[in-house]
Amino acid sequence: MTGDTVFVSRRRYTNRNVYHTDPECGHLSNADDIRETTRGVLYEDMRQCRYCAGEYPQPGGSGDGHYQSLIQAADEDGGSA
């Protein structure tokens, strides 16, 4: 798994330690610079983008977004959220 290709993006005025596994991630389109590398050379404190990891729906995707995730969470909680 250390040889998997990942994409490290840099955005002006931010210092986030995030890497992307999906080359089509919507957050890469906002990057000032994108570097393709392997997972094995990443710094230890870097984490995978939450959108690439599937924790959140991709921006600009099928219409799912923040509000949709809130509705889903309320449904799973029985509406008491």
N, C-alpha and C positions, 0 to 999 in steps of 0.2 A: 504494500500500500504506500510505501514511501516514495515510489516512483511515479505516482499518479500526477498528471498534469493539473496545475491549478493556476489561477490568474490573480495577481496581486495588483490592486488599483491604488492610485494616489489621487487624492483630490486636494486642491489648493485649500489651505486654511484648516485642514483636519489632520489628525494624527491617529486615525483608527487602525487597529491591528486586525484587519479582516482579510481573508482570502476567499476567492470564489471558485466553485467547481463547475459551474454552468457557464460556458462562454457566452450564452445568450441572456445572462442575468440582466435585468433592467437597471440595476445599480451600476453596472459597468459602463453603461452609456453616458453616465454623468462624470466619469473619471477623466482626469487630465492626462493620465498616463496609465497604461496597462502593461504589465510585465508577465509573460508566460514563463513558468518555472515548474519545478516538481515539489511535491509535498515534503520531501525529505530535507529540503534546504530552508524551510520556513523557520522563523523564530518561534520559540516555545510559547510565547504569550499570544500568538496569533490564533484567532478562532475562525471557524467557517462562517460565511455569511448566512444569516438565518433564513433568507429567502432560498439560497442554494440548498440548504439543509432540509427544506420543506417545512420549516416551523411556521412560516407565513406564506400566503399566496404571493406570487410574483406581481409586482406593480404593472399595471397595464395589461393584465392577463384577461381571464374570462369574466371580469366584472367582480370577482371576489376581491375584497379589500378589508380595510379596518372595520368598517361597519358590519360587513358580513361576518367577520370573525367574532364580533361582539354578539351578534344575533345567535350565532352557533353556540357560543359559550353560555348564553342565557338559556337556550334550549336544553343544553346538556345539564345545566344546573337546576332545571325545573322551573325556570323563570324567576327565581328568587335572587338573582344577581343584581 
